[in-house]
Amino acid sequence: RLATLYEIAMADLMLDLGDLLLVESAEVEVAVGAGELVLIVPEAVPVSIEATVGAGEIEMFGETVDGFSVVERHVSPGFDEAPATLTLDLDVAAGRIEVRR
């Protein structure tokens, strides 16, 4: 079952949603205080992602940016027309976010 919130203070978190099948749209928030967040999203589900790192790095689908107060966004083609979508709000205060399929 998919939770709406995943939160951890200081550690690494791997969230594998690669096999997730959605029959309705879902919104998920993931927050890590300090550490690394690795998120695997499903191939067949359109996603809208906003990733924020206070200090560190974001690697989203092979594109990497780093620094302070880094924000990256991604919206899959066809997201607005899809019957079921996944909206992700990712936040790491200090560390790294990696998003891949």
Secondary structure as UniProt FT lines:
FT   STRAND          5..10
FT   STRAND          13..16
FT   TURN            18..19
FT   STRAND          26..40
FT   TURN            43..44
FT   STRAND          47..60
FT   TURN            61..62
FT   STRAND          63..75
FT   TURN            77..78
FT   HELIX           79..81
FT   STRAND          86..100
//
